[in-house]
Amino acid sequence: MSKENHKIFSLETKEDFIIYLSELIILVQMKLTILKRYLEQLEKEIEICGLDQNHNVKISPNVYQEYRDKLMNTQNYLLNLVGDETKTAMSYKKFRKILEKKSKSIGIEFDKLKEELQALIIKANVSRNWSMHVPESLLNAQMEYDTEESGEDIRKFILDNVNPIGIPHYEYYEGKWLLDLYENSKLSYEGTRMIHQQMKKDYSKLIGESVRILPVINEIRTFKQINIPKISMDMQLRKYKKK
């Protein structure tokens, strides 16, 4: 790690690449495990609701919103790990880009990724950039949709009804919302697993042997580890002083 700038992890030597990629593999594996668990829970919920037999079943908004928040939070974290290209972010997209440029200097030849994997990583980058903020296009899309559905000028309607502001509430959701969430989340899981497999292949090439992934069982996660993100924040703010 650069002594001058703790906000970045400099990838120069083979050892740098090994350390960086090992952490990526760990983080992605942990989140994939969580995502799989949520998918299994949602699959059971779909059966309980009877959606597997009848796609027209209505569901509680709370059911959809709970699973949406759990699944999307986990997927967004994975999108960052795979596709984030911001300067101080840690991601496989950045790792691979630097690796291919510096592979000769570290004495290991790496081929470019297959088109399918490249497409998945690009998609992760686009999805990450869209989902990490609320785009103004969402407002435009909402107004276009409302205008088309109502047949009236929604902009004029809003300005004619500036007070009070109405907050939409729904007693039920069409069950298709839950099915769509499941299918898209499953595709995200499968795509990220493919990328994770490639990470392990890259790692095996870096260390010169097949990588093994083993669980490390700890009795308890101590609260002291909360200091890790705090140290990271200090590094981001350039307040960190090495002891």
C-alpha positions in Angstrom: 0.0 0.0 0.0 1.3 3.5 -0.9 2.8 5.2 2.2 1.8 8.6 0.8 -1.8 7.9 0.0 -3.7 5.3 2.0 -6.9 5.9 -0.1 -5.5 3.6 -2.8 -3.9 0.2 -2.9 -1.1 0.3 -5.4 -0.9 -2.7 -7.8 2.7 -3.0 -8.9 4.2 -6.3 -7.8 2.8 -9.9 -8.1 2.5 -9.8 -4.3 0.2 -6.7 -4.5 -2.0 -8.5 -7.0 -2.2 -11.6 -4.8 -3.2 -9.6 -1.7 -5.8 -7.5 -3.6 -7.4 -10.5 -5.3 -7.5 -12.7 -2.2 -9.6 -10.0 -0.5 -11.9 -9.6 -3.4 -12.4 -13.4 -3.5 -13.3 -13.4 0.2 -15.7 -10.5 0.0 -17.5 -11.8 -3.0 -17.8 -15.3 -1.6 -19.3 -13.9 1.7 -21.9 -11.9 -0.2 -22.7 -14.7 -2.6 -23.5 -16.9 0.4 -25.8 -14.3 1.8 -27.5 -13.7 -1.6 -28.1 -17.5 -2.0 -29.7 -17.6 1.4 -32.0 -14.8 0.6 -32.9 -16.4 -2.7 -33.8 -19.7 -0.9 -36.0 -17.7 1.5 -37.7 -15.9 -1.3 -38.3 -19.2 -3.2 -40.1 -20.6 -0.1 -42.1 -17.3 0.2 -43.2 -17.7 -3.4 -44.5 -21.3 -2.6 -46.2 -20.1 0.6 -48.0 -17.3 -1.4 -49.0 -19.8 -4.1 -47.3 -17.8 -6.8 -45.6 -20.8 -8.2 -49.1 -22.1 -9.1 -50.9 -18.8 -9.8 -49.0 -15.8 -11.0 -52.0 -13.5 -10.4 -51.9 -13.9 -6.6 -51.8 -10.5 -4.7 -49.2 -10.1 -2.0 -48.6 -7.7 0.9 -46.4 -4.7 0.1 -44.4 -5.5 3.2 -43.4 -8.9 1.8 -42.1 -7.4 -1.5 -40.4 -4.5 0.1 -38.6 -6.6 2.7 -37.2 -9.0 0.1 -36.4 -6.2 -2.3 -34.3 -4.4 0.3 -32.4 -7.5 1.4 -31.7 -8.7 -2.1 -30.9 -5.3 -3.7 -28.6 -4.3 -0.8 -26.6 -7.5 -1.2 -26.5 -7.2 -5.0 -25.4 -3.6 -4.9 -22.5 -4.5 -2.7 -21.5 -7.2 -5.3 -21.9 -4.8 -8.2 -19.4 -2.5 -6.4 -17.0 -5.4 -5.9 -17.2 -6.4 -9.6 -17.8 -3.2 -11.6 -16.8 -0.1 -9.7 -14.3 2.0 -11.6 -14.1 5.1 -9.4 -10.5 6.1 -8.5 -10.3 4.8 -4.9 -12.7 1.9 -5.2 -11.8 -1.8 -5.0 -13.2 -3.9 -7.8 -12.4 -6.8 -10.1 -13.0 -4.6 -13.2 -10.1 -2.3 -12.1 -8.0 -5.3 -11.0 -8.3 -7.0 -14.4 -7.6 -3.8 -16.3 -4.4 -3.2 -14.4 -3.4 -6.9 -14.4 -3.6 -7.1 -18.2 -1.4 -4.0 -18.6 1.2 -5.2 -16.1 1.1 -9.0 -16.6 4.5 -9.0 -18.4 6.2 -6.9 -15.7 5.2 -9.4 -13.0 6.3 -12.3 -15.1 2.9 -13.9 -15.8 1.0 -13.8 -19.0 -2.8 -13.2 -18.7 -5.2 -13.5 -21.6 -8.1 -11.1 -22.0 -11.3 -12.3 -20.5 -13.8 -14.2 -22.7 -16.6 -12.0 -24.2 -19.3 -13.5 -22.0 -17.4 -12.5 -18.8 -16.5 -9.1 -20.2 -20.1 -8.5 -21.0 -21.1 -9.5 -17.4 -18.5 -7.1 -15.9 -19.6 -4.2 -18.2 -23.2 -4.9 -17.2 -22.2 -4.8 -13.5 -20.5 -1.5 -14.1 -23.6 0.0 -15.8 -26.0 -1.4 -13.2 -23.7 -0.2 -10.4 -23.6 3.4 -11.8 -27.4 3.4 -12.2 -28.3 1.9 -8.9 -25.9 3.8 -6.6 -27.8 7.1 -7.1 -31.3 8.1 -7.9 -31.1 9.2 -11.6 -33.1 12.1 -12.9 -34.2 9.9 -15.7 -36.4 8.1 -13.1 -38.4 11.3 -12.7 -38.7 11.7 -16.4 -39.8 8.1 -16.8 -42.4 8.5 -14.0 -43.9 11.5 -15.7 -43.9 9.8 -19.1 -45.6 6.7 -17.6 -48.2 8.8 -15.7 -49.0 10.9 -18.8 -49.5 7.8 -20.9 -51.6 6.0 -18.3 -53.8 9.0 -17.5 -54.1 10.6 -20.9 -53.5 14.0 -19.4 -50.5 16.4 -19.0 -49.0 15.3 -15.7 -46.7 18.3 -15.5 -49.8 20.5 -15.6 -51.6 18.3 -13.1 -48.7 18.5 -10.6 -48.5 22.3 -10.9 -52.3 22.5 -10.5 -52.1 20.4 -7.3 -49.0 21.7 -5.5 -50.4 21.2 -2.0 -51.0 18.8 -0.4 -48.4 16.3 -1.9 -49.9 12.8 -2.2 -47.7 9.9 -1.1 -48.7 6.6 -2.9 -49.7 3.7 -0.7 -50.7 0.2 -1.9 -52.8 -2.3 0.0 -51.4 -5.1 -2.3 -48.8 -5.7 -5.0 -49.3 -8.0 -8.0 -47.4 -11.1 -7.2 -45.5 -10.7 -10.4 -43.4 -8.1 -8.7 -42.0 -10.8 -6.4 -41.5 -13.3 -9.2 -39.6 -10.6 -11.2 -37.4 -9.8 -8.2 -36.6 -13.5 -7.8 -35.7 -14.1 -11.4 -33.5 -11.0 -11.7 -31.8 -11.7 -8.4 -31.1 -15.3 -9.5 -29.6 -14.1 -12.8 -27.4 -11.7 -10.8 -26.3 -14.5 -8.5 -25.4 -16.8 -11.3 -23.5 -14.1 -13.3 -21.5 -13.1 -10.2 -20.7 -16.7 -9.5 -19.2 -17.0 -13.0 -17.0 -13.9 -12.3 -16.0 -15.3 -9.0 -14.8 -18.5 -10.7 -12.7 -16.4 -13.0 -11.2 -14.6 -10.0 -10.1 -17.9 -8.5 -8.6 -18.9 -11.9 -6.6 -15.7 -11.9 -5.5 -16.2 -8.3 -4.4 -19.8 -9.1 -2.2 -18.5 -11.9 -0.7 -15.8 -9.7 0.3 -18.3 -6.9 1.2 -21.1 -9.3 -1.2 -23.7 -7.9 -4.9 -24.4 -7.7 -6.5 -22.3 -5.1 -8.5 -23.9 -2.3 -11.4 -22.1 -0.6 -12.0 -23.2 3.0 -14.3 -21.8 5.7 -12.5 -20.5 8.8 -14.8 -21.0 11.8 -14.5 -18.4 14.6 -16.5 -18.5 17.8 -17.4 -14.9 17.8 -16.9 -11.7 15.8 -15.6 -9.2 18.3 -17.0 -5.7 18.2 -13.4 -4.4 18.1 -13.5 -5.1 14.3 -15.8 -2.1 14.0 -12.5 -0.1 13.9 -11.7 -1.4 10.4 -14.3 0.8 8.6 -13.4 3.7 11.0 -9.8 3.4 10.0 -10.8 3.3 6.3 -12.9 6.5 6.8 -9.9 8.2 8.4 -7.8 7.1 5.4 -10.4 8.5 3.0 -10.3 11.8 4.9 -6.5 11.7 5.1 -6.6 11.7 8.9 -5.0 8.3 9.4 -1.7 8.2 11.2 0.1 4.8 11.3 1.0 3.7 14.8 
